[in-house]
Amino acid sequence: QDKGLDKKEVQNVLVEDARTGLDVETLKKAILNNLFYVQGKYPEIATRNDYYMALAYTVRDRLLQRWVASVKQYLEGKHRIVSYLSAEYLLGPHLGNNLVNLGIYKEAEQALHEMGLNLDWLIEKEIEPGLGNGGLGRLAACYMDSLATLEVPAIGYGIRYQFGIFEQDIRDGWQVEDTDNWLRRGNPWEIARREISYDIKLGGYVQHYMDRDGKFRTIWTPDLIVKGVAYDTPIVGYKVNTTNTLRLWKSEAPNSFDFQSFNSGDYSNAVNQKIICENISKVLYPNDETRSGKVLRLQQQYFFVSCSLQDMIGIHLRQGERIEDFQTTFAVQLNDTHPAVAIAEMMRLLVDEYDLEWVDAWRVTTRTFAYTNHTLLPEALEKWDMELFASVLPRHLEIIQEINRRFLDEVTVRVYGDQEKISSLSIIGEGPRRYIKMANLACAGSFAINGVAALHTELLKQTVLKDWYALSPEKFSNKTNGVTPRRWMVLSNPKLTELISSKIGENWIKHLDELKNLEKFADDPEFLQQWMDVKLEMKTQLAQRIVNRTNIKVDPESIFDIQVKRIHEYKRQHLNILHVITLYNRIKQNPEAEIVPRTFVFAGKAAPGYKQAKLIIKLINSVGEIVNKDPDVKGRLKVVFYPNYNVTNAQKIYPAADLSEQISTAGKEASGTGNMKLSLNGALTIGTLDGANVEIRECVGEENFFLFGLTAEEVENTKSDGYNPFHFYENNPNLKLALDQISNGYFSHLDDTIFKDLINSLLYDDQFMVLADYQSYVDCQDQVAEAFKDKVKWARMSILNVARMGKFSSDRSIREYCDEIWKVKSVPVTLNGTSSK
Ligand code: OAK
């Protein structure tokens, strides 16, 4: 047809302009361009950070092109958008990941090489945004990656904490916290959208009156108004154009703020008010799976939820839609109960601000929200003292009381007046002080409720949410967690990625099930050797990092036995250390004993106020100090505590693992996701039947999984039969010896006081059944050691293990959420006529 126009050429002109081109030459030019025009430097005087920034802006330009195209396409049609509400996003460094997803990692490496620079050197310069504590926040980050990769329109909403999770240092074996000033060198990955901001009311009082038309009206007069400003980060999918938005809110003083006190000369009061406003998004609470009950925490939750809902309503109305149809534009997922106040806020916006009748507002609300539970631990279930709640959100308390009144009215008939059930379902708890149960608010206001692994969902239905399940079984489903193979394999383990792709192509990166095609190579001697070579190389690299960071020399040929996760009694790092002591004692009792050399690597942060967890860190380091230098050990055992566990460090640790420690008390770990990352990197698992371990074992085969310990059911039965940990201590000489050594100061320069609390809690309480599982664990570890002696057999197990892990991609999880909960479809984004790289 159009003979005079060569379409291909026109397209190339568009795609390959200097700002967006993906080839090596264009990248080189762009980096220098950004060095000059963004950093204001020329090569001779540029610092490493200048080059990092120049490269980051070069990548960002390419993201922005796709981002703009995505937004445009979303707004042009009518698509349901996923809105993920999460108080935490543990993103990890952006640069490498964006290069992987844009498909230009090699090109960038080459471009820099030709400029005499090294990509790794720049990647290591990035300070990661640690805007989360652990599992829940990291899951949110993996899900954002999968949503974009599956080309699903989505917005992640959260808080732009000025200080993320604290940095951990180890001094004299103890954890010491330092603030995480992650923005100190600027953040090239975000764009401040000053024009997108909302006023958020806090505190004050509520008045009701009847207007001239006889309609009841409510006025909430706050005693503080803060402004939330949007900061957007683009999230690009893997080799697709889709680039979604992570919108994080920063709190500020409103523009109009305190002219009065300023003008009247009360300068310091004006400054104080400004500080109060800015405090709201100042710092992430560092408590993982514990509730804090603090005013500032409730303010944070409400602040980001209200900004996000106002933002969504604006988007919806600007599309020309009616407020009553809000749920056709957004499906809103609550990442645990931290954002559950959204249910009351949605009602307030609809009833007070948009004049909807209560029942109509409730219909919209209950078709909008879905709730994911991430823990069964009772201490994590959020409850707010009613007086405290009223002092921050007086109007929301009224709304919650009204929701509860109507809800209990309905429920009373359904449960035929059973008082116990009514009080368990009530959103308001009675007692010396009344309180609000956020999980109940989330359940009442959501159309879907899910757990994060099959066992966890079953336990939810049987225990904490039992009465909710009886009331509305159709709301419940399981969505087993997953992790993104882009960050956790392609980026962090390029050698293994290349080896896998050399056999089965690259499709597995987007369709992780295809890893199963590796099975047929599990007996191929050449492939086995290559597999072992990659693992050894990764272990050698980690050994180098360990010596740099801790001065401990470890042997890359030894078993790398790895437990990395938050420090928590239920995760039982102390069970692991009891095994270390047991091996050590075997050597001391018989220096010639056959011991398969092992390197025990621990890493993880303890909540600053969690005494017992901090004591566990001290214990690990104390045991390490004795074991690592005892000449009888002859280097066969090494204990390492790798400081400041974060995404950056995790990426270096997982590829080097032989053995993955997933040893939580059965029934306590909702899912776990480190278990998936380690296994995908070729580690075999030693674990209990807890969380997703159950499903991992089903997939990889019981012959490739080291199982030990009580089941969740046995744990409960043992408890109700009257568990006596002291009995295990008295009757197991090896266990007794290990515990006695800890108490009498063998590992602590004869100080017999340090570990007293830890030992007493184990001997007389032992909530987490450490002593009950000790022998089973040690026996299982002996099988591990035996298996490791046959290196080829171990490698074969490792290959089969990886080949069968396809289920645990976050792409699979997100597909299930999309199909079964959100009912959203993908919307491929086109860029100059093409839909992917
Ligand atoms: C944190 C605070 C409150 C409630 C739960 C958490 C949390 O991080 N839970 C973890 O969530 C992960 C993602 O679902 C799970 O894999 C972990 O098992 C769970 O502990």
Boltz pocket constraint, residues with backbone or C-beta under 6 A from the ligand:
constraints:
  - pocket:
      binder: B
      contacts: [[A, 134], [A, 135], [A, 136], [A, 137], [A, 139], [A, 287], [A, 288], [A, 289], [A, 290], [A, 336], [A, 373], [A, 374], [A, 375], [A, 380], [A, 452], [A, 481], [A, 668], [A, 669], [A, 670], [A, 671], [A, 672], [A, 673], [A, 691]]
      max_distance: 6.0
